[in-house]
């Protein structure tokens, strides 16, 4: 997996270890937890917009 994303194997191993211990802190942990979702009805595509 590390090679696929251009990372070192030890780096991924360290992340997994920290995650198992509950010590992995991601930058996203400090951002807003709610993101509004907009759902539009499914219909024929608007060809004028293309």
TAJOKA-V76679 format. One line per field, one symbol per residue. phi: phi as a letter, one per 40 degrees, with the letter a starting at -180 (. if undefined). Layout:
# TAJOKA-V76679
phi: ???
This chain:
# TAJOKA-V76679
phi: .ccdbgbcdccccccccccccgbcbcdccbcdcbbcbbbbccaccccccc
